Amino acid sequence: MAVYTEVTDEQVDAFLAQYDLGAVLSLKGIAEGVENTNYLLVTAQGQFILTLYEKRVDEGDLPFFLALMEHLAAKGVTCPVPLHGRDGRALRQLAGRPAVIVSFLEGLWPRRPQPRHCAELGAALARMHLAGLDFTMTRPNNLSVGGWRPIFEPCAGRAHEVQEGLADALAAELETLEADWPTGLPSGLIHADLFPDNVFFTGDRLTGLIDFYFACTDAFAYDLAICLNAWCFEPDRSFNVTKARVMLSAYRKVRPFSTAELEALPLLARGSALRFLLTRLYDWLNHPEGAFVKPKDPLEYWRKLRFHQQVSGPAAYGLD
């Protein structure tokens, strides 16, 4: 979450007049994340999240995201639910941006994830995958292997500003992944961005998943590979195999892995690391003036990628 677009009191009042939420009591920008503008909205009816979608989000994808959240919530997955105005619409315009109000979820995201958090996450992710099996809408993963080269090429000439030799190393890795990327794995609805700040807990109990704006149709195991990278490395960048084992084991108790998924996991983890390295590199080199949020370090994912390049099989993640 972040704040890129400022809104005036008059704009917010006019926007809220289309809902039955009562008077605005407060509106506070949320300066976390990198994609959209988010505000914590408090009205006479309670707390909500007001999201304005920025340029990276394709407006044509928004009906997919909003319908998905409603579908998952109806299936028992705790996630934000879009609010509909008196005209029945959830999606409308605010300050020149597509905008929506969604329900507020209680809980905090874990700043230092522990194995117990990883186990909760694994089970919740499997339940989400199963809940999405009968979701009829589809969306391609534009940030999978076919979408990485268009992000890399504009950055290649300046990648040395981040680390000397980075462009050549990324080019070689991209060639390998493009040649060897697995196909035909069990697929369906995936979150594709389930970092710790998108998962809320109350104590040790997982209370909700948020930020579905990268959700798409892709391999379930790729979603797990993203979580391995996001949850199972320590601040010193060492890999915590205990976290990986409990996450993957909890997932498999709800939705079993196929042999092909297990064998593909190391390569999918490399691909996940490259995907976030490239988008962070692009943001680092093209940081917009005046944004309230600091771009994230792309080299964090370079170190994770280097780890996965040395992995020979799923045993490195605590699996047989």
C-alpha positions in Angstrom: 0.0 0.0 0.0 1.1 3.6 -0.6 -0.1 7.1 -1.3 0.6 8.5 -4.8 -2.7 10.5 -5.3 -3.9 13.2 -2.9 -7.6 13.7 -2.5 -9.4 16.8 -1.2 -12.0 16.9 1.5 -14.5 18.0 -1.1 -13.7 15.1 -3.4 -14.0 12.5 -0.6 -17.3 14.0 0.6 -18.7 13.8 -3.0 -17.5 10.2 -3.3 -18.9 9.1 0.0 -22.3 10.7 -0.9 -22.8 7.7 -3.2 -22.7 5.3 -0.3 -24.7 4.7 2.9 -21.7 5.0 5.2 -22.4 8.1 7.1 -20.2 11.2 7.5 -16.4 11.0 7.1 -14.7 11.2 10.5 -11.1 10.8 9.3 -9.0 9.8 6.3 -5.4 8.8 6.7 -2.9 7.8 4.0 -1.3 4.4 4.4 2.4 4.6 3.4 3.3 1.0 2.8 3.7 -1.0 -0.4 4.4 0.3 -3.9 1.4 -0.2 -6.1 -1.8 1.8 -5.3 -2.9 4.7 -3.2 -4.6 3.6 0.0 -6.3 5.4 2.8 -7.8 4.3 6.1 -11.3 5.7 5.9 -13.3 6.1 9.1 -17.0 7.0 8.8 -20.0 7.0 11.1 -20.4 3.3 10.1 -16.9 2.1 11.0 -13.5 1.6 9.4 -12.8 0.9 5.7 -10.0 1.0 3.1 -10.3 3.4 0.2 -8.1 2.4 -2.7 -7.3 4.5 -5.8 -5.7 2.4 -8.5 -2.6 3.8 -10.0 -1.2 3.5 -13.5 0.5 0.1 -13.1 -2.9 -1.5 -12.6 -4.9 -2.1 -15.8 -8.4 -0.7 -15.3 -9.7 -3.6 -17.4 -8.5 -6.1 -14.7 -10.4 -4.5 -11.9 -13.7 -6.4 -12.4 -11.7 -9.6 -12.1 -10.0 -8.5 -8.8 -13.2 -7.3 -7.2 -15.3 -10.3 -8.3 -12.5 -12.6 -7.0 -12.6 -11.1 -3.5 -16.4 -11.4 -3.4 -16.1 -15.1 -4.5 -13.4 -16.0 -2.0 -15.3 -14.3 0.8 -18.4 -16.3 -0.1 -16.3 -19.4 0.1 -15.1 -18.6 3.6 -11.7 -17.0 2.8 -11.3 -14.0 5.0 -10.4 -11.1 2.7 -11.6 -7.6 2.0 -15.0 -7.3 0.3 -15.8 -4.4 -2.1 -18.6 -2.2 -0.9 -21.4 -1.3 -3.3 -22.9 2.1 -3.5 -26.6 2.9 -3.6 -26.5 2.4 -7.4 -25.1 -1.2 -6.9 -21.7 -0.3 -8.3 -18.4 -1.0 -6.4 -16.0 0.6 -8.9 -16.1 4.3 -9.6 -13.8 7.3 -10.1 -12.1 9.6 -7.5 -9.5 12.2 -8.3 -9.1 10.9 -11.8 -8.4 7.4 -10.7 -10.5 4.2 -10.5 -11.4 3.8 -6.9 -13.2 1.4 -4.6 -14.0 1.1 -0.9 -13.4 -2.3 0.7 -14.1 -3.7 4.2 -11.5 -3.4 6.9 -9.8 -6.5 8.3 -8.7 -6.7 12.0 -5.2 -7.9 12.7 -1.6 -7.0 12.2 1.0 -8.4 9.7 4.0 -10.2 11.3 7.1 -8.0 11.1 9.3 -11.1 12.0 7.5 -14.2 10.7 7.9 -17.2 12.9 7.4 -20.9 11.9 3.9 -20.8 13.4 3.0 -18.0 11.1 4.4 -19.9 8.1 2.3 -22.9 9.0 -0.9 -20.8 9.2 0.0 -19.2 5.9 0.6 -22.6 4.1 -2.8 -23.9 5.2 -4.6 -20.6 4.3 -3.0 -20.5 0.8 -4.1 -24.1 0.1 -7.7 -23.2 1.2 -7.6 -20.2 -1.1 -6.4 -22.3 -4.0 -9.2 -24.7 -3.5 -11.8 -21.9 -3.0 -10.8 -20.5 -6.4 -11.3 -23.7 -8.3 -14.9 -22.8 -9.3 -14.2 -19.1 -9.9 -15.1 -18.8 -13.6 -13.1 -15.7 -14.5 -9.5 -16.0 -15.6 -6.6 -13.6 -15.9 -3.1 -14.4 -17.4 -0.1 -13.8 -15.2 1.5 -10.9 -17.0 4.4 -11.0 -14.5 5.4 -14.6 -15.3 8.3 -15.7 -17.4 6.9 -14.2 -20.6 6.7 -10.8 -19.0 10.1 -10.5 -17.4 12.2 -9.6 -20.5 10.1 -6.4 -21.2 10.9 -5.3 -17.6 14.6 -6.2 -17.8 15.5 -4.6 -21.1 14.7 -1.0 -20.1 16.8 -1.5 -16.9 19.8 -3.3 -18.4 21.7 -0.1 -19.3 21.5 1.2 -15.7 21.6 -2.0 -13.6 25.2 -1.3 -12.9 24.1 1.6 -10.7 22.7 -1.0 -8.3 25.5 -3.5 -8.6 28.3 -3.9 -11.1 27.8 -6.8 -13.5 24.1 -7.2 -12.5 22.8 -6.8 -16.0 24.9 -9.7 -17.4 23.9 -11.9 -14.5 20.2 -11.2 -14.9 20.4 -11.7 -18.7 22.0 -15.2 -18.2 19.4 -16.2 -15.6 16.5 -14.9 -17.8 17.8 -17.1 -20.7 17.9 -20.1 -18.5 14.4 -19.6 -17.1 12.9 -18.9 -20.5 14.3 -22.2 -21.8 13.5 -24.4 -18.8 10.3 -22.9 -17.3 7.9 -25.7 -16.3 4.5 -26.1 -18.0 1.5 -28.3 -17.4 1.5 -28.0 -13.6 -1.8 -28.0 -11.7 -3.1 -24.4 -12.0 -5.9 -22.1 -11.0 -6.4 -18.9 -9.1 -3.2 -17.7 -7.3 -2.6 -14.6 -5.2 0.9 -14.0 -6.7 1.9 -11.4 -4.1 1.4 -13.0 -0.6 4.1 -11.1 1.3 3.9 -10.9 5.1 2.3 -7.4 4.9 -0.6 -8.9 2.9 -1.4 -11.4 5.7 -3.0 -10.4 9.0 -2.8 -12.2 12.3 -4.4 -11.8 15.7 -1.9 -13.4 18.0 -0.9 -16.7 16.2 -4.2 -17.0 14.3 -4.3 -15.9 10.7 -7.3 -13.5 10.3 -7.2 -12.4 6.7 -5.5 -12.1 3.3 -5.4 -8.8 1.5 -4.1 -7.1 -1.7 -5.3 -9.3 -4.5 -4.3 -6.9 -7.3 -1.7 -9.3 -8.8 -4.0 -12.3 -8.6 -4.1 -14.4 -11.8 -4.4 -17.8 -13.2 -1.2 -19.7 -12.9 0.5 -22.7 -11.3 -0.3 -23.3 -7.6 3.3 -24.2 -7.0 4.4 -20.8 -8.3 2.3 -19.1 -5.6 4.2 -21.3 -3.0 7.5 -20.4 -4.5 6.6 -16.7 -4.0 5.8 -17.4 -0.4 9.1 -19.3 0.1 11.0 -16.2 -0.9 8.8 -13.8 1.0 8.5 -15.7 4.3 11.5 -18.1 4.7 14.6 -15.9 4.5 15.9 -14.3 7.7 17.1 -10.6 7.9 20.7 -11.7 7.2 19.3 -13.3 4.0 19.9 -16.9 5.2 17.3 -19.4 4.3 15.2 -20.9 7.2 14.5 -24.5 6.2 12.2 -24.9 9.3 9.9 -22.2 8.1 9.8 -23.7 4.6 9.1 -27.2 5.9 6.2 -26.2 8.1 4.7 -23.9 5.4 4.8 -26.6 2.7 3.7 -29.4 5.0 0.7 -27.4 6.2 -0.2 -26.6 2.6 0.0 -30.3 1.6 -2.3 -31.3 4.4 -5.0 -29.3 2.7 -4.1 -29.7 -1.0 -1.6 -32.4 -1.8 1.4 -31.7 -4.1 1.9 -33.7 -7.3 5.4 -35.1 -8.0 5.8 -32.7 -10.9 5.1 -29.7 -8.5 7.7 -30.9 -6.1 10.3 -31.3 -8.8 9.6 -27.9 -10.3 9.7 -26.0 -7.0 13.4 -25.0 -7.2 13.1 -23.5 -10.6 9.8 -21.8 -9.7 11.6 -20.3 -6.7 14.3 -19.0 -9.0 11.7 -17.5 -11.2 9.8 -15.9 -8.3 13.1 -14.3 -7.1 13.8 -13.0 -10.5 10.3 -11.6 -10.9 10.5 -9.5 -7.8 14.2 -8.5 -8.4 13.2 -7.1 -11.8 10.2 -5.2 -10.6 12.1 -3.8 -7.7 15.0 -2.9 -10.0 12.6 -1.0 -12.3 11.0 0.8 -9.4 14.4 1.7 -7.9 15.6 3.2 -11.2 12.3 4.9 -11.9 11.2 6.2 -8.5 8.5 8.9 -8.9 9.1 12.2 -7.3 6.9 13.0 -4.3 5.9 9.4 -3.6 5.4 8.8 0.2 7.0 5.3 -0.1 10.6 4.3 -0.5 11.4 1.8 -3.2 12.5 -1.6 -2.0 16.0 -3.0 -2.3 16.3 -5.1 -5.5 19.5 -6.8 -4.2 17.5 -8.5 -1.5 16.1 -10.7 -4.2 19.4 -11.1 -5.9 20.7 -12.8 -2.8 17.6 -15.0 -2.7 18.0 -15.9 -6.4 21.6 -16.9 -5.7 20.5 -19.3 -3.0 17.9 -21.0 -5.3 20.5 -21.3 -8.1 22.4 -23.7 -5.8 19.4 -25.9 -4.9 19.2 -29.3 -6.6 15.9 -30.5 -5.3 13.0 -30.1 -2.9 15.0 -31.5 0.0 16.5 -28.0 0.3 13.1 -26.8 1.3 12.6 -29.5 3.9 10.6 -31.9 1.6 11.2 -35.4 0.5 
